Amino acid sequence: QVQLVESGGGLVQAGGSLRLSCAASGRTFSNSRMGWFRQAPGKEREFVAALNWSGSVSDYADSVKGRFTISRDTAKNTVYLQMNSLKPEDTAVYYCAATSYKGLYDYWGRGTQVTVSP
């Protein structure tokens, strides 16, 4: 059974940093694309960043470019999201996701709350 477990969320002041982790298990992710998404209260879930498990291709939402970095540790089967220069508008529940053989984000974690105070 595929499991994605996020951790590392919390409360931070604007300008601060957090690193989110996503521990993946239950299948081989070598052909998967790993993504981070977020959902703020009253808003739809939105894409934040993604990375091929091979590490060859990464992508970011315009709103986080230059501030967030996605990476992975294949030995630990873990994906990270380093978030710097955080802003109050980054406040959201952050979700880790992985694509299945269909190329769709079919696997999701339960999310971790990130709150950025002014």
N, C-alpha and C positions, 0 to 999 in steps of 0.2 A: 504494500500500500504506500502510495506516494505521500510524503509529508514534507511540508515547508514550514519551518518554524522561525518566525521573526523575533528579534530581540534588539535591545539597545535604545529604544525610544525613551522619552522623558521630557522634562521641562527644562528649557534653556532660555537665556536672555538673547535678545536680538544681537547679532554679531558673533554669537557663539557657534560651537560645533558639536555634532553628534556623529557617531558611526553606528549604522544599523547593520545587523547580521541576519542572514537567512540560512539556516541549516537545512540542507536538502537530503532526503533519504527515500528509499523504496524503489528506486529504479536507476538506470544509467542515464546521466544527463549529458553525455558527451555530444549528443546531437541536438541538444535543446538550446533555446534562447532563454536567458534568464532576465526577468524584468522587475523593476520597481514601479509601483503605481501608488497613487495617494487619493484620498477622498476627504475633503473638508466638509464640515457640517452644511447641509443644504445644497451641496454641489455634487456633480457627477464625478465618478472615479476618473482620474486622468493619468496619462502616462508620465513617468518621471525619467527613467533611464533603462537601458537594456544592454545586454552583452551576450555574445555567443559564448557558450561554455568553453570553447577553444580559446576565447580571449581575443579573437581576431577582429571583431567588429563591435563597436560600441555606439550608442546613440543616446542623445539627451533632449529633453524638452528645452525649448528656448529659455524658459523661465529659470532653469537651474544651470544652464551652461556656464562654465567657469567657476561654479561654486560647489557642485556635487561631482563626485567621482565614483563610478561603479567598478568593482573589481571582483575577482574570485580566487579562492584557494582550492585547487582541485584535490589536494591531499586531504583537506578537511571537508570537502563537499559543501563549501560555504561561499555564499555571495555577500558582498559588502556594499554599503552605500555610505561613503564618507560625505558628510554634509557640513560645509563651512559657510561662514558669513550668513547665518540663518536669519530669516526675516519673519515677522509675524504672519505673513501670508503663506509661509511654508507649513503652518499649523494644519495638521491632518492626521488621519490614520494611514500609515504606510503599509502597503501590501507587497509581498514577494510573490512572483508568479513564474511558472515555467511552461514552455511549450511542449506539447505532445508530438507524436509522429505526424499529426495532421498539420503541424505548424501553427496551431492556435494555443493561446494561453489557457490551457485546460486545468492546470494545477495552481492552486492558490493557497497561501497561508492565511492565518486568521487576522493578521495585522498587528501593528504596534503603534501606539499613540505618540505623536511628536507635537509638543506645544511650545511655541516660541513667544515669549512675553516681550512687550515693547521696551 
